[in-house]
Amino acid sequence: MSDTSAELEKLFEELIVHQRRKVLAAAQRLNPELTEDDIQQPHDFPELAGSPEWNYEDGLLAGYLAAQMAVRAELRRR
């Protein structure tokens, strides 16, 4: 792995870890009983499905994960 690849991987991991915490915190503001496993199935919890804030934060997380996969795929092609 090149230095640039390693730096990108580290950056994505930091972004993703931080965003996962934000997603869980937003969920727990709506329902303090929710766990990390619970938020993987948001349709089971109406308070999540109906929350613009939670959906925004979850969408950012999904975007970071998609970008991480795209960068990994591109770096493997080289």
A tleap script that builds the chain and sets N, CA, C and O, in Angstrom:
source leaprc.protein.ff14SB
mol = sequence {
  NMET SER ASP THR SER ALA GLU LEU GLU LYS
  LEU PHE GLU GLU LEU ILE VAL HIE GLN ARG
  ARG LYS VAL LEU ALA ALA ALA GLN ARG LEU
  ASN PRO GLU LEU THR GLU ASP ASP ILE GLN
  GLN PRO HIE ASP PHE PRO GLU LEU ALA GLY
  SER PRO GLU TRP ASN TYR GLU ASP GLY LEU
  LEU ALA GLY TYR LEU ALA ALA GLN MET ALA
  VAL ARG ALA GLU LEU ARG ARG CARG
}
set mol.1.N position { 0.856 -1.175 0.000 }
set mol.1.CA position { 0.000 0.000 0.000 }
set mol.1.C position { 0.901 1.236 0.000 }
set mol.1.O position { 1.830 1.331 0.802 }
set mol.2.N position { 0.627 2.173 -0.891 }
set mol.2.CA position { 1.426 3.394 -0.960 }
set mol.2.C position { 1.104 4.307 0.218 }
set mol.2.O position { 0.114 4.114 0.924 }
set mol.3.N position { 1.954 5.296 0.412 }
set mol.3.CA position { 1.709 6.257 1.487 }
set mol.3.C position { 0.388 6.986 1.281 }
set mol.3.O position { -0.363 7.209 2.231 }
set mol.4.N position { 0.112 7.355 0.035 }
set mol.4.CA position { -1.143 8.057 -0.258 }
set mol.4.C position { -2.341 7.164 0.030 }
set mol.4.O position { -3.328 7.619 0.607 }
set mol.5.N position { -2.265 5.910 -0.363 }
set mol.5.CA position { -3.351 4.972 -0.103 }
set mol.5.C position { -3.579 4.810 1.387 }
set mol.5.O position { -4.719 4.804 1.851 }
set mol.6.N position { -2.506 4.679 2.127 }
set mol.6.CA position { -2.612 4.520 3.581 }
set mol.6.C position { -3.215 5.772 4.222 }
set mol.6.O position { -4.032 5.673 5.137 }
set mol.7.N position { -2.814 6.934 3.743 }
set mol.7.CA position { -3.352 8.191 4.282 }
set mol.7.C position { -4.840 8.307 3.973 }
set mol.7.O position { -5.622 8.720 4.829 }
set mol.8.N position { -5.234 7.945 2.755 }
set mol.8.CA position { -6.652 7.982 2.401 }
set mol.8.C position { -7.455 7.011 3.255 }
set mol.8.O position { -8.539 7.344 3.733 }
set mol.9.N position { -6.923 5.818 3.444 }
set mol.9.CA position { -7.615 4.819 4.258 }
set mol.9.C position { -7.795 5.325 5.690 }
set mol.9.O position { -8.866 5.178 6.277 }
set mol.10.N position { -6.749 5.916 6.239 }
set mol.10.CA position { -6.820 6.454 7.601 }
set mol.10.C position { -7.856 7.579 7.677 }
set mol.10.O position { -8.643 7.642 8.622 }
set mol.11.N position { -7.852 8.455 6.688 }
set mol.11.CA position { -8.816 9.564 6.673 }
set mol.11.C position { -10.249 9.042 6.622 }
set mol.11.O position { -11.106 9.499 7.378 }
set mol.12.N position { -10.507 8.091 5.736 }
set mol.12.CA position { -11.861 7.535 5.649 }
set mol.12.C position { -12.260 6.860 6.953 }
set mol.12.O position { -13.397 7.013 7.400 }
set mol.13.N position { -11.359 6.126 7.565 }
set mol.13.CA position { -11.688 5.464 8.830 }
set mol.13.C position { -12.033 6.483 9.910 }
set mol.13.O position { -12.973 6.279 10.679 }
set mol.14.N position { -11.286 7.569 9.972 }
set mol.14.CA position { -11.584 8.612 10.956 }
set mol.14.C position { -12.957 9.236 10.696 }
set mol.14.O position { -13.746 9.424 11.621 }
set mol.15.N position { -13.230 9.551 9.436 }
set mol.15.CA position { -14.531 10.131 9.084 }
set mol.15.C position { -15.673 9.182 9.435 }
set mol.15.O position { -16.690 9.597 9.990 }
set mol.16.N position { -15.495 7.920 9.109 }
set mol.16.CA position { -16.551 6.930 9.321 }
set mol.16.C position { -16.786 6.682 10.804 }
set mol.16.O position { -17.935 6.610 11.240 }
set mol.17.N position { -15.727 6.552 11.581 }
set mol.17.CA position { -15.882 6.349 13.028 }
set mol.17.C position { -16.605 7.538 13.647 }
set mol.17.O position { -17.520 7.366 14.453 }
set mol.18.N position { -16.193 8.743 13.268 }
set mol.18.CA position { -16.841 9.948 13.806 }
set mol.18.C position { -18.314 9.995 13.409 }
set mol.18.O position { -19.175 10.310 14.230 }
set mol.19.N position { -18.598 9.681 12.147 }
set mol.19.CA position { -19.982 9.758 11.683 }
set mol.19.C position { -20.846 8.668 12.310 }
set mol.19.O position { -22.016 8.911 12.605 }
set mol.20.N position { -20.304 7.488 12.516 }
set mol.20.CA position { -21.070 6.429 13.197 }
set mol.20.C position { -21.484 6.903 14.600 }
set mol.20.O position { -22.603 6.651 15.046 }
set mol.21.N position { -20.570 7.587 15.280 }
set mol.21.CA position { -20.904 8.124 16.609 }
set mol.21.C position { -22.024 9.152 16.524 }
set mol.21.O position { -22.930 9.166 17.357 }
set mol.22.N position { -21.955 10.017 15.507 }
set mol.22.CA position { -23.002 11.033 15.334 }
set mol.22.C position { -24.353 10.401 15.034 }
set mol.22.O position { -25.380 10.849 15.545 }
set mol.23.N position { -24.355 9.355 14.201 }
set mol.23.CA position { -25.604 8.661 13.855 }
set mol.23.C position { -26.209 8.023 15.106 }
set mol.23.O position { -27.412 8.137 15.342 }
set mol.24.N position { -25.388 7.361 15.896 }
set mol.24.CA position { -25.878 6.733 17.126 }
set mol.24.C position { -26.366 7.784 18.114 }
set mol.24.O position { -27.406 7.598 18.747 }
set mol.25.N position { -25.638 8.879 18.257 }
set mol.25.CA position { -26.054 9.946 19.183 }
set mol.25.C position { -27.392 10.544 18.749 }
set mol.25.O position { -28.260 10.793 19.586 }
set mol.26.N position { -27.562 10.772 17.454 }
set mol.26.CA position { -28.835 11.310 16.954 }
set mol.26.C position { -29.968 10.333 17.229 }
set mol.26.O position { -31.068 10.739 17.606 }
set mol.27.N position { -29.699 9.054 17.042 }
set mol.27.CA position { -30.720 8.037 17.303 }
set mol.27.C position { -31.077 7.998 18.787 }
set mol.27.O position { -32.249 7.887 19.149 }
set mol.28.N position { -30.077 8.089 19.628 }
set mol.28.CA position { -30.324 7.998 21.071 }
set mol.28.C position { -30.981 9.249 21.640 }
set mol.28.O position { -31.568 9.200 22.722 }
set mol.29.N position { -30.891 10.366 20.928 }
set mol.29.CA position { -31.672 11.543 21.343 }
set mol.29.C position { -33.162 11.284 21.121 }
set mol.29.O position { -34.007 11.797 21.854 }
set mol.30.N position { -33.467 10.494 20.115 }
set mol.30.CA position { -34.862 10.148 19.814 }
set mol.30.C position { -35.367 9.020 20.700 }
set mol.30.O position { -36.526 9.010 21.117 }
set mol.31.N position { -34.483 8.073 20.980 }
set mol.31.CA position { -34.838 6.922 21.802 }
set mol.31.C position { -33.560 6.440 22.493 }
set mol.31.O position { -32.740 5.767 21.869 }
set mol.32.N position { -33.385 6.774 23.762 }
set mol.32.CA position { -32.151 6.425 24.470 }
set mol.32.C position { -31.855 4.931 24.548 }
set mol.32.O position { -30.730 4.545 24.867 }
set mol.33.N position { -32.826 4.098 24.266 }
set mol.33.CA position { -32.640 2.647 24.339 }
set mol.33.C position { -31.971 2.064 23.096 }
set mol.33.O position { -31.528 0.915 23.124 }
set mol.34.N position { -31.888 2.827 22.013 }
set mol.34.CA position { -31.374 2.295 20.751 }
set mol.34.C position { -29.881 1.984 20.831 }
set mol.34.O position { -29.110 2.698 21.471 }
set mol.35.N position { -29.500 0.896 20.162 }
set mol.35.CA position { -28.106 0.465 20.112 }
set mol.35.C position { -27.593 0.586 18.676 }
set mol.35.O position { -28.347 0.901 17.755 }
set mol.36.N position { -26.293 0.329 18.507 }
set mol.36.CA position { -25.723 0.338 17.160 }
set mol.36.C position { -26.406 -0.696 16.269 }
set mol.36.O position { -26.633 -0.440 15.086 }
set mol.37.N position { -26.731 -1.846 16.818 }
set mol.37.CA position { -27.434 -2.865 16.034 }
set mol.37.C position { -28.823 -2.395 15.630 }
set mol.37.O position { -29.263 -2.649 14.508 }
set mol.38.N position { -29.513 -1.716 16.527 }
set mol.38.CA position { -30.866 -1.239 16.236 }
set mol.38.C position { -30.887 -0.293 15.038 }
set mol.38.O position { -31.786 -0.367 14.201 }
set mol.39.N position { -29.913 0.580 14.959 }
set mol.39.CA position { -29.957 1.585 13.896 }
set mol.39.C position { -29.603 1.010 12.525 }
set mol.39.O position { -29.691 1.711 11.517 }
set mol.40.N position { -29.206 -0.250 12.484 }
set mol.40.CA position { -28.995 -0.912 11.194 }
set mol.40.C position { -30.328 -1.258 10.527 }
set mol.40.O position { -30.378 -1.522 9.326 }
set mol.41.N position { -31.398 -1.253 11.312 }
set mol.41.CA position { -32.744 -1.539 10.807 }
set mol.41.C position { -33.678 -0.384 11.168 }
set mol.41.O position { -34.600 -0.563 11.964 }
set mol.42.N position { -33.450 0.792 10.595 }
set mol.42.CA position { -34.215 1.965 11.017 }
set mol.42.C position { -35.720 1.863 10.756 }
set mol.42.O position { -36.513 2.520 11.430 }
set mol.43.N position { -36.113 1.040 9.781 }
set mol.43.CA position { -37.539 0.898 9.508 }
set mol.43.C position { -38.279 0.232 10.676 }
set mol.43.O position { -39.506 0.301 10.748 }
set mol.44.N position { -37.549 -0.406 11.579 }
set mol.44.CA position { -38.166 -1.007 12.763 }
set mol.44.C position { -38.461 0.021 13.849 }
set mol.44.O position { -39.126 -0.288 14.837 }
set mol.45.N position { -37.964 1.244 13.664 }
set mol.45.CA position { -38.108 2.285 14.676 }
set mol.45.C position { -38.665 3.539 14.018 }
set mol.45.O position { -37.922 4.301 13.399 }
set mol.46.N position { -39.975 3.757 14.149 }
set mol.46.CA position { -40.613 4.890 13.474 }
set mol.46.C position { -39.969 6.238 13.798 }
set mol.46.O position { -39.959 7.143 12.962 }
set mol.47.N position { -39.431 6.369 15.015 }
set mol.47.CA position { -38.814 7.635 15.388 }
set mol.47.C position { -37.572 7.916 14.527 }
set mol.47.O position { -37.240 9.077 14.286 }
set mol.48.N position { -36.898 6.883 14.071 }
set mol.48.CA position { -35.752 7.077 13.173 }
set mol.48.C position { -36.228 7.374 11.760 }
set mol.48.O position { -35.774 8.327 11.128 }
set mol.49.N position { -37.129 6.565 11.279 }
set mol.49.CA position { -37.621 6.729 9.911 }
set mol.49.C position { -38.212 8.118 9.693 }
set mol.49.O position { -38.127 8.660 8.591 }
set mol.50.N position { -38.804 8.693 10.721 }
set mol.50.CA position { -39.450 9.989 10.583 }
set mol.50.C position { -38.595 11.174 10.968 }
set mol.50.O position { -39.085 12.303 10.991 }
set mol.51.N position { -37.330 10.946 11.272 }
set mol.51.CA position { -36.466 12.035 11.731 }
set mol.51.C position { -35.570 12.559 10.614 }
set mol.51.O position { -34.683 11.842 10.152 }
set mol.52.N position { -35.788 13.803 10.170 }
set mol.52.CA position { -34.904 14.368 9.148 }
set mol.52.C position { -33.450 14.453 9.622 }
set mol.52.O position { -32.530 14.207 8.842 }
set mol.53.N position { -33.241 14.799 10.891 }
set mol.53.CA position { -31.874 14.905 11.410 }
set mol.53.C position { -31.170 13.549 11.340 }
set mol.53.O position { -30.043 13.453 10.853 }
set mol.54.N position { -31.835 12.511 11.826 }
set mol.54.CA position { -31.211 11.198 11.834 }
set mol.54.C position { -30.952 10.709 10.409 }
set mol.54.O position { -29.889 10.160 10.121 }
set mol.55.N position { -31.915 10.907 9.532 }
set mol.55.CA position { -31.743 10.476 8.145 }
set mol.55.C position { -30.615 11.227 7.452 }
set mol.55.O position { -29.903 10.652 6.628 }
set mol.56.N position { -30.446 12.495 7.774 }
set mol.56.CA position { -29.336 13.272 7.214 }
set mol.56.C position { -28.002 12.683 7.664 }
set mol.56.O position { -27.127 12.415 6.841 }
set mol.57.N position { -27.851 12.483 8.973 }
set mol.57.CA position { -26.595 11.942 9.506 }
set mol.57.C position { -26.322 10.543 8.953 }
set mol.57.O position { -25.183 10.222 8.615 }
set mol.58.N position { -27.356 9.715 8.859 }
set mol.58.CA position { -27.197 8.374 8.309 }
set mol.58.C position { -26.823 8.438 6.831 }
set mol.58.O position { -26.032 7.626 6.352 }
set mol.59.N position { -27.385 9.396 6.115 }
set mol.59.CA position { -27.037 9.580 4.706 }
set mol.59.C position { -25.586 9.980 4.514 }
set mol.59.O position { -24.927 9.524 3.580 }
set mol.60.N position { -25.088 10.841 5.408 }
set mol.60.CA position { -23.672 11.198 5.339 }
set mol.60.C position { -22.789 9.972 5.550 }
set mol.60.O position { -21.795 9.784 4.848 }
set mol.61.N position { -23.156 9.151 6.512 }
set mol.61.CA position { -22.406 7.921 6.761 }
set mol.61.C position { -22.408 7.035 5.518 }
set mol.61.O position { -21.367 6.507 5.126 }
set mol.62.N position { -23.558 6.876 4.909 }
set mol.62.CA position { -23.648 6.060 3.686 }
set mol.62.C position { -22.763 6.637 2.586 }
set mol.62.O position { -22.132 5.888 1.839 }
set mol.63.N position { -22.714 7.948 2.484 }
set mol.63.CA position { -21.860 8.594 1.484 }
set mol.63.C position { -20.384 8.349 1.741 }
set mol.63.O position { -19.629 8.068 0.811 }
set mol.64.N position { -19.968 8.454 3.001 }
set mol.64.CA position { -18.569 8.171 3.338 }
set mol.64.C position { -18.208 6.723 3.009 }
set mol.64.O position { -17.133 6.453 2.473 }
set mol.65.N position { -19.096 5.808 3.327 }
set mol.65.CA position { -18.831 4.396 3.044 }
set mol.65.C position { -18.746 4.149 1.539 }
set mol.65.O position { -17.893 3.389 1.081 }
set mol.66.N position { -19.622 4.786 0.774 }
set mol.66.CA position { -19.594 4.627 -0.686 }
set mol.66.C position { -18.318 5.227 -1.264 }
set mol.66.O position { -17.707 4.637 -2.155 }
set mol.67.N position { -17.911 6.384 -0.770 }
set mol.67.CA position { -16.681 7.011 -1.254 }
set mol.67.C position { -15.471 6.142 -0.916 }
set mol.67.O position { -14.567 5.988 -1.737 }
set mol.68.N position { -15.453 5.579 0.282 }
set mol.68.CA position { -14.354 4.708 0.686 }
set mol.68.C position { -14.248 3.515 -0.271 }
set mol.68.O position { -13.154 3.160 -0.709 }
set mol.69.N position { -15.378 2.910 -0.588 }
set mol.69.CA position { -15.363 1.763 -1.500 }
set mol.69.C position { -14.910 2.172 -2.895 }
set mol.69.O position { -14.163 1.438 -3.541 }
set mol.70.N position { -15.348 3.320 -3.361 }
set mol.70.CA position { -14.967 3.785 -4.695 }
set mol.70.C position { -13.468 4.066 -4.769 }
set mol.70.O position { -12.818 3.714 -5.753 }
set mol.71.N position { -12.923 4.694 -3.741 }
set mol.71.CA position { -11.488 4.977 -3.721 }
set mol.71.C position { -10.695 3.674 -3.653 }
set mol.71.O position { -9.698 3.515 -4.357 }
set mol.72.N position { -11.130 2.756 -2.818 }
set mol.72.CA position { -10.436 1.459 -2.743 }
set mol.72.C position { -10.433 0.759 -4.098 }
set mol.72.O position { -9.408 0.229 -4.525 }
set mol.73.N position { -11.571 0.759 -4.766 }
set mol.73.CA position { -11.666 0.101 -6.077 }
set mol.73.C position { -10.748 0.779 -7.095 }
set mol.73.O position { -10.077 0.105 -7.876 }
set mol.74.N position { -10.722 2.078 -7.084 }
set mol.74.CA position { -9.862 2.811 -8.027 }
set mol.74.C position { -8.382 2.544 -7.751 }
set mol.74.O position { -7.596 2.365 -8.682 }
set mol.75.N position { -8.012 2.520 -6.499 }
set mol.75.CA position { -6.609 2.269 -6.156 }
set mol.75.C position { -6.187 0.847 -6.505 }
set mol.75.O position { -5.025 0.615 -6.837 }
set mol.76.N position { -7.100 -0.098 -6.438 }
set mol.76.CA position { -6.777 -1.485 -6.808 }
set mol.76.C position { -6.575 -1.648 -8.311 }
set mol.76.O position { -5.853 -2.538 -8.761 }
set mol.77.N position { -7.225 -0.777 -9.079 }
set mol.77.CA position { -7.090 -0.855 -10.547 }
set mol.77.C position { -5.731 -0.372 -11.017 }
set mol.77.O position { -5.309 -0.691 -12.129 }
set mol.78.N position { -5.052 0.382 -10.194 }
set mol.78.CA position { -3.768 0.970 -10.616 }
set mol.78.C position { -2.617 0.067 -10.367 }
set mol.78.O position { -1.477 0.422 -10.668 }
savepdb mol mol.pdb
quit
